[in-house]
Amino acid sequence: MKKAITTLALAALAISFSLAQKFAFVDTDYVLNNIPSYKAAENELDKLSKQYENEVSAMFENIDKMYREYQAEKVLLTDEIKSKREEEIITKEREAKKLQNDYFGQEGLLFKKRQELIKPIQDEVYGAVKEIANENGYAVIFDSASGPTMLYTNPRYDISDEVLQRLGYKN
């Protein structure tokens, strides 16, 4: 009986302790979109992406043209020339796919550029959030920008503007 009462008392204490924790949320999309250097970085990445996309697209269009020409002339070609042209088309296609991966792949140039331009800004925002959490005793700070995981948020606990102020930006 004493064990049950002790366990119940500890459970009640744990529940009351967890209810005393402070929570807040921040909308990182809102914060980042109010930082001029972030917008500039996004614009630069968009331009670079379009440039890479145009280059890769042009290569695939050239390959498509080569293939159509090959199909039109195929009946007139010798087996040796057919084989050579097919290899040429396959080689060009491999080169285009490699370039596409070099630009847009997981370790591609666009990913590296994004890391170079965006990550320092995101780290700065994270640092500001962490400072605010430590100063105000928040147990958890949620990111409301990361998806519909929060069904309701009270604007009273939104610290997005505080993060921007900490970073030196006005809204």
C-alpha positions in Angstrom: 0.0 0.0 0.0 2.8 2.4 0.9 4.5 1.5 -2.4 1.4 2.4 -4.3 1.0 5.7 -2.5 4.7 6.5 -3.0 4.5 5.7 -6.7 1.3 7.7 -7.1 2.9 10.7 -5.3 6.0 10.5 -7.6 3.8 10.3 -10.7 1.9 13.4 -9.5 5.1 15.2 -8.9 6.4 14.3 -12.3 3.2 15.5 -14.0 3.3 18.8 -12.1 6.9 19.2 -13.0 6.3 18.6 -16.6 3.4 21.0 -16.6 5.6 23.7 -15.2 8.0 23.5 -18.2 7.9 26.5 -20.6 7.3 26.0 -24.3 7.5 28.3 -27.3 7.5 28.2 -31.0 9.3 30.0 -33.8 8.4 30.2 -37.5 11.8 29.8 -39.1 10.4 30.5 -42.6 9.2 33.8 -41.3 12.5 34.6 -39.6 14.6 33.7 -42.6 12.4 35.6 -45.1 12.9 38.7 -43.0 16.7 38.4 -43.2 18.0 40.3 -46.4 21.1 38.1 -46.7 19.0 35.0 -46.8 16.8 36.4 -49.6 20.0 37.4 -51.5 21.4 33.9 -51.1 18.1 32.3 -52.2 18.1 34.5 -55.3 21.7 33.6 -56.1 20.9 29.9 -55.7 17.8 30.3 -58.0 19.9 31.9 -60.7 22.6 29.2 -60.4 20.0 26.5 -60.5 18.4 27.9 -63.7 21.8 28.2 -65.3 22.6 24.6 -64.5 19.2 23.5 -65.6 19.5 25.2 -68.9 22.9 23.7 -69.5 21.7 20.1 -68.7 18.5 20.7 -70.7 20.5 21.8 -73.8 22.6 18.6 -73.5 19.5 16.4 -73.4 17.9 18.3 -76.3 21.1 17.7 -78.3 21.0 14.0 -77.5 17.4 13.9 -78.5 18.2 15.6 -81.8 21.1 13.1 -82.4 18.7 10.2 -81.7 16.0 11.5 -84.0 18.6 12.0 -86.8 19.9 8.5 -86.2 16.4 7.0 -86.4 15.8 8.8 -89.7 19.1 7.6 -91.2 19.2 4.2 -89.6 17.9 2.2 -92.6 20.7 3.7 -94.8 23.6 3.0 -92.4 25.9 0.0 -92.2 26.0 -2.0 -89.0 29.4 -0.6 -88.1 28.2 3.0 -88.4 24.9 2.2 -86.6 26.9 0.7 -83.7 29.2 3.8 -83.6 26.3 6.2 -83.6 24.5 4.3 -80.9 27.6 4.3 -78.7 28.0 8.0 -79.4 24.4 8.7 -78.2 24.8 6.5 -75.2 28.1 8.2 -74.3 26.5 11.7 -74.6 23.6 10.6 -72.5 26.0 9.3 -69.7 27.8 12.6 -69.8 24.6 14.6 -69.5 23.4 12.4 -66.6 26.8 12.8 -64.9 26.7 16.6 -65.4 23.1 16.6 -64.0 24.3 14.7 -60.9 27.4 16.9 -60.6 25.1 19.9 -60.5 22.0 18.6 -58.7 23.1 15.5 -56.9 23.4 15.0 -53.1 27.0 16.2 -53.2 26.5 18.4 -56.3 27.6 22.0 -56.8 24.2 23.4 -56.0 24.1 21.5 -52.7 27.6 22.7 -51.8 26.7 26.3 -52.8 23.5 26.1 -50.6 25.6 24.9 -47.7 28.0 27.8 -48.2 25.4 30.5 -48.5 22.4 29.3 -46.4 23.9 27.2 -43.6 25.7 30.0 -41.8 22.5 32.0 -41.7 20.5 29.0 -40.4 23.2 28.4 -37.8 22.9 32.1 -36.7 19.2 31.7 -36.3 19.6 28.5 -34.4 22.1 30.2 -32.1 19.6 33.1 -31.4 16.8 30.6 -30.6 19.1 28.7 -28.3 20.1 31.9 -26.5 16.5 32.9 -26.1 15.6 29.4 -24.8 18.4 29.5 -22.2 17.6 33.1 -21.1 13.9 32.5 -20.8 14.0 28.9 -19.4 12.1 27.3 -22.3 12.2 23.5 -22.2 11.2 23.1 -25.8 10.9 25.5 -28.8 9.0 24.1 -31.7 9.5 25.2 -35.3 6.0 25.9 -36.8 7.5 26.1 -40.3 8.5 22.5 -40.5 5.1 21.2 -41.2 1.6 20.7 -39.9 2.7 19.0 -36.7 1.2 21.6 -34.4 -2.6 21.7 -34.6 -2.9 24.9 -32.6 -0.4 27.5 -31.4 -1.1 30.4 -29.2 0.5 33.5 -30.7 1.6 34.5 -27.2 4.3 31.8 -27.3 5.6 32.8 -30.8 9.1 34.1 -30.4 9.8 34.6 -34.1 10.0 38.4 -33.8 12.3 38.1 -30.7 14.6 35.9 -32.8 14.8 38.5 -35.5 15.5 41.3 -32.9 18.2 39.1 -31.4 19.8 38.9 -34.9 19.6 42.6 -35.3 16.7 42.8 -37.7 13.5 44.8 -37.4 10.1 43.7 -38.5 
